[in-house]
């Protein structure tokens, strides 16, 4: 099925991706952000916060936005 993936890590980009039916948010995160910790990202589906076991549907917009920026000074 086709979904829009928005990667806000680094320069960021958006693109349509093909994923298997029944893919969860956690599975897609593990594929797209290998070694990443979900707690370090704001994970949204269709602009709404998402849970790890949420099953993605055709046409969903998924975004992974880091909450910690490498090299930034703590406030």
PDB file as gemmi writes it, atoms N, CA and C in Angstrom:
CRYST1    1.000    1.000    1.000  90.00  90.00  90.00 P 1                      
ATOM      1  N   UNK A   1       0.843  -1.180   0.000  1.00  0.00           N  
ATOM      2  CA  UNK A   1       0.000   0.000   0.000  1.00  0.00           C  
ATOM      3  C   UNK A   1       0.885   1.239   0.000  1.00  0.00           C  
ATOM      4  N   UNK A   2       0.335   2.348  -0.423  1.00  0.00           N  
ATOM      5  CA  UNK A   2       1.101   3.581  -0.581  1.00  0.00           C  
ATOM      6  C   UNK A   2       0.785   4.555   0.562  1.00  0.00           C  
ATOM      7  N   UNK A   3       1.839   5.075   1.197  1.00  0.00           N  
ATOM      8  CA  UNK A   3       1.730   6.079   2.254  1.00  0.00           C  
ATOM      9  C   UNK A   3       2.741   7.182   1.977  1.00  0.00           C  
ATOM     10  N   UNK A   4       2.536   8.345   2.581  1.00  0.00           N  
ATOM     11  CA  UNK A   4       3.522   9.420   2.479  1.00  0.00           C  
ATOM     12  C   UNK A   4       4.376   9.398   3.739  1.00  0.00           C  
ATOM     13  N   UNK A   5       5.685   9.341   3.527  1.00  0.00           N  
ATOM     14  CA  UNK A   5       6.638   9.344   4.630  1.00  0.00           C  
ATOM     15  C   UNK A   5       7.359  10.681   4.638  1.00  0.00           C  
ATOM     16  N   UNK A   6       7.293  11.368   5.785  1.00  0.00           N  
ATOM     17  CA  UNK A   6       7.947  12.665   5.952  1.00  0.00           C  
ATOM     18  C   UNK A   6       9.071  12.481   6.961  1.00  0.00           C  
ATOM     19  N   UNK A   7      10.301  12.615   6.494  1.00  0.00           N  
ATOM     20  CA  UNK A   7      11.467  12.464   7.358  1.00  0.00           C  
ATOM     21  C   UNK A   7      11.958  13.858   7.723  1.00  0.00           C  
ATOM     22  N   UNK A   8      11.813  14.223   8.972  1.00  0.00           N  
ATOM     23  CA  UNK A   8      12.254  15.537   9.428  1.00  0.00           C  
ATOM     24  C   UNK A   8      13.617  15.475  10.110  1.00  0.00           C  
ATOM     25  N   UNK A   9      14.347  14.404   9.893  1.00  0.00           N  
ATOM     26  CA  UNK A   9      15.682  14.236  10.461  1.00  0.00           C  
ATOM     27  C   UNK A   9      16.699  14.784   9.462  1.00  0.00           C  
ATOM     28  N   UNK A  10      17.589  15.639   9.904  1.00  0.00           N  
ATOM     29  CA  UNK A  10      18.573  16.233   8.994  1.00  0.00           C  
ATOM     30  C   UNK A  10      17.903  17.233   8.066  1.00  0.00           C  
ATOM     31  N   UNK A  11      18.163  17.106   6.773  1.00  0.00           N  
ATOM     32  CA  UNK A  11      17.597  18.035   5.796  1.00  0.00           C  
ATOM     33  C   UNK A  11      16.106  17.812   5.604  1.00  0.00           C  
ATOM     34  N   UNK A  12      15.642  16.599   5.860  1.00  0.00           N  
ATOM     35  CA  UNK A  12      14.224  16.290   5.731  1.00  0.00           C  
ATOM     36  C   UNK A  12      13.792  16.111   4.293  1.00  0.00           C  
ATOM     37  N   UNK A  13      12.774  15.319   4.095  1.00  0.00           N  
ATOM     38  CA  UNK A  13      12.205  15.105   2.777  1.00  0.00           C  
ATOM     39  C   UNK A  13      10.857  14.426   2.956  1.00  0.00           C  
ATOM     40  N   UNK A  14      10.070  14.424   1.919  1.00  0.00           N  
ATOM     41  CA  UNK A  14       8.803  13.701   1.903  1.00  0.00           C  
ATOM     42  C   UNK A  14       8.748  12.891   0.620  1.00  0.00           C  
ATOM     43  N   UNK A  15       8.206  11.687   0.721  1.00  0.00           N  
ATOM     44  CA  UNK A  15       8.099  10.835  -0.457  1.00  0.00           C  
ATOM     45  C   UNK A  15       7.040   9.782  -0.202  1.00  0.00           C  
ATOM     46  N   UNK A  16       6.446   9.303  -1.274  1.00  0.00           N  
ATOM     47  CA  UNK A  16       5.521   8.189  -1.154  1.00  0.00           C  
ATOM     48  C   UNK A  16       6.327   6.904  -1.058  1.00  0.00           C  
ATOM     49  N   UNK A  17       5.910   6.025  -0.165  1.00  0.00           N  
ATOM     50  CA  UNK A  17       6.578   4.739   0.007  1.00  0.00           C  
ATOM     51  C   UNK A  17       5.531   3.633  -0.088  1.00  0.00           C  
ATOM     52  N   UNK A  18       5.990   2.473  -0.474  1.00  0.00           N  
ATOM     53  CA  UNK A  18       5.150   1.281  -0.490  1.00  0.00           C  
ATOM     54  C   UNK A  18       5.490   0.454   0.742  1.00  0.00           C  
ATOM     55  N   UNK A  19       4.470   0.114   1.528  1.00  0.00           N  
ATOM     56  CA  UNK A  19       4.672  -0.731   2.701  1.00  0.00           C  
ATOM     57  C   UNK A  19       3.637  -1.857   2.678  1.00  0.00           C  
ATOM     58  N   UNK A  20       3.964  -2.984   3.298  1.00  0.00           N  
ATOM     59  CA  UNK A  20       3.018  -4.091   3.318  1.00  0.00           C  
ATOM     60  C   UNK A  20       1.782  -3.770   4.169  1.00  0.00           C  
ATOM     61  N   UNK A  21       0.647  -4.328   3.787  1.00  0.00           N  
ATOM     62  CA  UNK A  21      -0.577  -4.213   4.591  1.00  0.00           C  
ATOM     63  C   UNK A  21      -0.274  -4.726   5.992  1.00  0.00           C  
ATOM     64  N   UNK A  22      -0.832  -4.088   7.006  1.00  0.00           N  
ATOM     65  CA  UNK A  22      -0.657  -4.528   8.388  1.00  0.00           C  
ATOM     66  C   UNK A  22       0.582  -3.996   9.070  1.00  0.00           C  
ATOM     67  N   UNK A  23       1.360  -3.142   8.391  1.00  0.00           N  
ATOM     68  CA  UNK A  23       2.560  -2.564   9.001  1.00  0.00           C  
ATOM     69  C   UNK A  23       2.164  -1.621  10.133  1.00  0.00           C  
ATOM     70  N   UNK A  24       2.843  -1.741  11.263  1.00  0.00           N  
ATOM     71  CA  UNK A  24       2.569  -0.857  12.393  1.00  0.00           C  
ATOM     72  C   UNK A  24       3.546   0.322  12.381  1.00  0.00           C  
ATOM     73  N   UNK A  25       3.224   1.318  13.177  1.00  0.00           N  
ATOM     74  CA  UNK A  25       4.095   2.491  13.318  1.00  0.00           C  
ATOM     75  C   UNK A  25       5.474   2.053  13.820  1.00  0.00           C  
ATOM     76  N   UNK A  26       5.515   1.157  14.799  1.00  0.00           N  
ATOM     77  CA  UNK A  26       6.791   0.692  15.357  1.00  0.00           C  
ATOM     78  C   UNK A  26       7.631  -0.023  14.302  1.00  0.00           C  
ATOM     79  N   UNK A  27       7.008  -0.833  13.466  1.00  0.00           N  
ATOM     80  CA  UNK A  27       7.741  -1.543  12.421  1.00  0.00           C  
ATOM     81  C   UNK A  27       8.339  -0.565  11.412  1.00  0.00           C  
ATOM     82  N   UNK A  28       7.557   0.419  10.998  1.00  0.00           N  
ATOM     83  CA  UNK A  28       8.065   1.403  10.043  1.00  0.00           C  
ATOM     84  C   UNK A  28       9.184   2.226  10.661  1.00  0.00           C  
ATOM     85  N   UNK A  29       9.038   2.605  11.924  1.00  0.00           N  
ATOM     86  CA  UNK A  29      10.089   3.362  12.606  1.00  0.00           C  
ATOM     87  C   UNK A  29      11.390   2.565  12.615  1.00  0.00           C  
ATOM     88  N   UNK A  30      11.319   1.289  12.956  1.00  0.00           N  
ATOM     89  CA  UNK A  30      12.515   0.440  13.011  1.00  0.00           C  
ATOM     90  C   UNK A  30      13.181   0.337  11.641  1.00  0.00           C  
ATOM     91  N   UNK A  31      12.400   0.337  10.570  1.00  0.00           N  
ATOM     92  CA  UNK A  31      12.957   0.252   9.223  1.00  0.00           C  
ATOM     93  C   UNK A  31      13.602   1.559   8.794  1.00  0.00           C  
ATOM     94  N   UNK A  32      12.944   2.669   9.093  1.00  0.00           N  
ATOM     95  CA  UNK A  32      13.380   3.969   8.585  1.00  0.00           C  
ATOM     96  C   UNK A  32      14.389   4.678   9.484  1.00  0.00           C  
ATOM     97  N   UNK A  33      14.403   4.343  10.775  1.00  0.00           N  
ATOM     98  CA  UNK A  33      15.331   4.991  11.714  1.00  0.00           C  
ATOM     99  C   UNK A  33      16.072   3.887  12.483  1.00  0.00           C  
ATOM    100  N   UNK A  34      16.894   3.100  11.767  1.00  0.00           N  
ATOM    101  CA  UNK A  34      17.584   1.997  12.443  1.00  0.00           C  
ATOM    102  C   UNK A  34      18.475   2.508  13.570  1.00  0.00           C  
ATOM    103  N   UNK A  35      18.333   1.887  14.726  1.00  0.00           N  
ATOM    104  CA  UNK A  35      19.124   2.287  15.879  1.00  0.00           C  
ATOM    105  C   UNK A  35      18.560   3.485  16.623  1.00  0.00           C  
ATOM    106  N   UNK A  36      17.511   4.106  16.082  1.00  0.00           N  
ATOM    107  CA  UNK A  36      16.896   5.262  16.739  1.00  0.00           C  
ATOM    108  C   UNK A  36      16.018   4.850  17.904  1.00  0.00           C  
ATOM    109  N   UNK A  37      15.886   5.733  18.855  1.00  0.00           N  
ATOM    110  CA  UNK A  37      15.017   5.506  20.009  1.00  0.00           C  
ATOM    111  C   UNK A  37      13.717   6.275  19.803  1.00  0.00           C  
ATOM    112  N   UNK A  38      12.575   5.604  19.810  1.00  0.00           N  
ATOM    113  CA  UNK A  38      11.304   6.304  19.610  1.00  0.00           C  
ATOM    114  C   UNK A  38      11.091   7.461  20.590  1.00  0.00           C  
ATOM    115  N   UNK A  39      11.652   7.341  21.796  1.00  0.00           N  
ATOM    116  CA  UNK A  39      11.487   8.411  22.786  1.00  0.00           C  
ATOM    117  C   UNK A  39      12.192   9.702  22.370  1.00  0.00           C  
ATOM    118  N   UNK A  40      13.080   9.627  21.377  1.00  0.00           N  
ATOM    119  CA  UNK A  40      13.797  10.803  20.891  1.00  0.00           C  
ATOM    120  C   UNK A  40      13.101  11.452  19.696  1.00  0.00           C  
ATOM    121  N   UNK A  41      11.896  10.969  19.344  1.00  0.00           N  
ATOM    122  CA  UNK A  41      11.176  11.457  18.166  1.00  0.00           C  
ATOM    123  C   UNK A  41       9.724  11.750  18.491  1.00  0.00           C  
ATOM    124  N   UNK A  42       9.197  12.745  17.814  1.00  0.00           N  
ATOM    125  CA  UNK A  42       7.768  13.004  17.817  1.00  0.00           C  
ATOM    126  C   UNK A  42       7.228  12.231  16.616  1.00  0.00           C  
ATOM    127  N   UNK A  43       6.410  11.237  16.875  1.00  0.00           N  
ATOM    128  CA  UNK A  43       5.917  10.346  15.827  1.00  0.00           C  
ATOM    129  C   UNK A  43       4.438  10.621  15.611  1.00  0.00           C  
ATOM    130  N   UNK A  44       4.101  10.989  14.379  1.00  0.00           N  
ATOM    131  CA  UNK A  44       2.715  11.354  14.073  1.00  0.00           C  
ATOM    132  C   UNK A  44       2.228  10.627  12.823  1.00  0.00           C  
ATOM    133  N   UNK A  45       0.936  10.353  12.830  1.00  0.00           N  
ATOM    134  CA  UNK A  45       0.249   9.808  11.659  1.00  0.00           C  
ATOM    135  C   UNK A  45      -0.918  10.739  11.370  1.00  0.00           C  
ATOM    136  N   UNK A  46      -0.950  11.278  10.178  1.00  0.00           N  
ATOM    137  CA  UNK A  46      -1.990  12.235   9.782  1.00  0.00           C  
ATOM    138  C   UNK A  46      -2.071  13.410  10.757  1.00  0.00           C  
ATOM    139  N   UNK A  47      -0.897  13.894  11.153  1.00  0.00           N  
ATOM    140  CA  UNK A  47      -0.720  15.047  12.044  1.00  0.00           C  
ATOM    141  C   UNK A  47      -1.158  14.806  13.489  1.00  0.00           C  
ATOM    142  N   UNK A  48      -1.466  13.570  13.832  1.00  0.00           N  
ATOM    143  CA  UNK A  48      -1.881  13.232  15.196  1.00  0.00           C  
ATOM    144  C   UNK A  48      -0.835  12.330  15.835  1.00  0.00           C  
ATOM    145  N   UNK A  49      -0.617  12.465  17.156  1.00  0.00           N  
ATOM    146  CA  UNK A  49       0.319  11.561  17.825  1.00  0.00           C  
ATOM    147  C   UNK A  49      -0.097  10.106  17.585  1.00  0.00           C  
ATOM    148  N   UNK A  50       0.894   9.250  17.422  1.00  0.00           N  
ATOM    149  CA  UNK A  50       0.619   7.847  17.110  1.00  0.00           C  
ATOM    150  C   UNK A  50       1.177   6.930  18.188  1.00  0.00           C  
ATOM    151  N   UNK A  51       0.530   5.782  18.361  1.00  0.00           N  
ATOM    152  CA  UNK A  51       1.023   4.762  19.286  1.00  0.00           C  
ATOM    153  C   UNK A  51       1.767   3.700  18.479  1.00  0.00           C  
ATOM    154  N   UNK A  52       2.649   2.983  19.146  1.00  0.00           N  
ATOM    155  CA  UNK A  52       3.528   2.028  18.470  1.00  0.00           C  
ATOM    156  C   UNK A  52       2.772   0.943  17.714  1.00  0.00           C  
ATOM    157  N   UNK A  53       1.663   0.456  18.277  1.00  0.00           N  
ATOM    158  CA  UNK A  53       0.958  -0.660  17.641  1.00  0.00           C  
ATOM    159  C   UNK A  53      -0.126  -0.224  16.661  1.00  0.00           C  
ATOM    160  N   UNK A  54      -0.175   1.071  16.341  1.00  0.00           N  
ATOM    161  CA  UNK A  54      -1.154   1.561  15.365  1.00  0.00           C  
ATOM    162  C   UNK A  54      -0.830   0.976  13.994  1.00  0.00           C  
ATOM    163  N   UNK A  55      -1.838   0.374  13.372  1.00  0.00           N  
ATOM    164  CA  UNK A  55      -1.664  -0.202  12.039  1.00  0.00           C  
ATOM    165  C   UNK A  55      -1.869   0.906  11.005  1.00  0.00           C  
ATOM    166  N   UNK A  56      -0.909   1.037  10.104  1.00  0.00           N  
ATOM    167  CA  UNK A  56      -0.980   2.077   9.077  1.00  0.00           C  
ATOM    168  C   UNK A  56      -1.960   1.674   7.982  1.00  0.00           C  
ATOM    169  N   UNK A  57      -2.583   2.682   7.370  1.00  0.00           N  
ATOM    170  CA  UNK A  57      -3.552   2.460   6.302  1.00  0.00           C  
ATOM    171  C   UNK A  57      -3.103   3.206   5.059  1.00  0.00           C  
ATOM    172  N   UNK A  58      -3.573   2.754   3.911  1.00  0.00           N  
ATOM    173  CA  UNK A  58      -3.234   3.402   2.644  1.00  0.00           C  
ATOM    174  C   UNK A  58      -3.586   4.883   2.720  1.00  0.00           C  
ATOM    175  N   UNK A  59      -2.670   5.725   2.255  1.00  0.00           N  
ATOM    176  CA  UNK A  59      -2.894   7.165   2.232  1.00  0.00           C  
ATOM    177  C   UNK A  59      -2.477   7.888   3.496  1.00  0.00           C  
ATOM    178  N   UNK A  60      -2.058   7.156   4.539  1.00  0.00           N  
ATOM    179  CA  UNK A  60      -1.606   7.807   5.773  1.00  0.00           C  
ATOM    180  C   UNK A  60      -0.358   8.648   5.503  1.00  0.00           C  
ATOM    181  N   UNK A  61      -0.208   9.719   6.307  1.00  0.00           N  
ATOM    182  CA  UNK A  61       1.001  10.560   6.276  1.00  0.00           C  
ATOM    183  C   UNK A  61       1.722  10.341   7.593  1.00  0.00           C  
ATOM    184  N   UNK A  62       2.933   9.811   7.519  1.00  0.00           N  
ATOM    185  CA  UNK A  62       3.694   9.461   8.704  1.00  0.00           C  
ATOM    186  C   UNK A  62       4.904  10.379   8.800  1.00  0.00           C  
ATOM    187  N   UNK A  63       5.129  10.953   9.987  1.00  0.00           N  
ATOM    188  CA  UNK A  63       6.310  11.800  10.159  1.00  0.00           C  
ATOM    189  C   UNK A  63       7.054  11.424  11.433  1.00  0.00           C  
ATOM    190  N   UNK A  64       8.385  11.450  11.337  1.00  0.00           N  
ATOM    191  CA  UNK A  64       9.285  11.215  12.455  1.00  0.00           C  
ATOM    192  C   UNK A  64      10.134  12.472  12.614  1.00  0.00           C  
ATOM    193  N   UNK A  65       9.919  13.217  13.690  1.00  0.00           N  
ATOM    194  CA  UNK A  65      10.631  14.470  13.927  1.00  0.00           C  
ATOM    195  C   UNK A  65      11.470  14.338  15.195  1.00  0.00           C  
ATOM    196  N   UNK A  66      12.793  14.494  15.091  1.00  0.00           N  
ATOM    197  CA  UNK A  66      13.619  14.369  16.294  1.00  0.00           C  
ATOM    198  C   UNK A  66      13.315  15.482  17.291  1.00  0.00           C  
ATOM    199  N   UNK A  67      13.305  15.114  18.564  1.00  0.00           N  
ATOM    200  CA  UNK A  67      13.095  16.103  19.618  1.00  0.00           C  
ATOM    201  C   UNK A  67      14.425  16.584  20.181  1.00  0.00           C  
ATOM    202  N   UNK A  68      15.488  15.865  19.854  1.00  0.00           N  
ATOM    203  CA  UNK A  68      16.837  16.234  20.297  1.00  0.00           C  
ATOM    204  C   UNK A  68      17.661  16.485  19.044  1.00  0.00           C  
ATOM    205  N   UNK A  69      18.230  17.666  18.953  1.00  0.00           N  
ATOM    206  CA  UNK A  69      19.030  18.015  17.780  1.00  0.00           C  
ATOM    207  C   UNK A  69      20.500  17.921  18.152  1.00  0.00           C  
ATOM    208  N   UNK A  70      21.233  17.102  17.417  1.00  0.00           N  
ATOM    209  CA  UNK A  70      22.639  16.875  17.708  1.00  0.00           C  
ATOM    210  C   UNK A  70      23.422  18.180  17.615  1.00  0.00           C  
ATOM    211  N   UNK A  71      24.199  18.459  18.644  1.00  0.00           N  
ATOM    212  CA  UNK A  71      25.037  19.642  18.654  1.00  0.00           C  
ATOM    213  C   UNK A  71      24.373  20.858  19.277  1.00  0.00           C  
ATOM    214  N   UNK A  72      23.075  20.767  19.573  1.00  0.00           N  
ATOM    215  CA  UNK A  72      22.373  21.909  20.172  1.00  0.00           C  
ATOM    216  C   UNK A  72      22.715  21.990  21.651  1.00  0.00           C  
ATOM    217  N   UNK A  73      22.810  23.197  22.161  1.00  0.00           N  
ATOM    218  CA  UNK A  73      23.088  23.423  23.569  1.00  0.00           C  
ATOM    219  C   UNK A  73      21.799  23.284  24.376  1.00  0.00           C  
ATOM    220  N   UNK A  74      21.864  22.658  25.542  1.00  0.00           N  
ATOM    221  CA  UNK A  74      20.654  22.562  26.364  1.00  0.00           C  
ATOM    222  C   UNK A  74      20.238  23.934  26.868  1.00  0.00           C  
ATOM    223  N   UNK A  75      18.957  24.143  26.948  1.00  0.00           N  
ATOM    224  CA  UNK A  75      18.441  25.450  27.408  1.00  0.00           C  
ATOM    225  C   UNK A  75      18.389  25.548  28.892  1.00  0.00           C  
TER     226      UNK A  75                                                      
END                                                                             
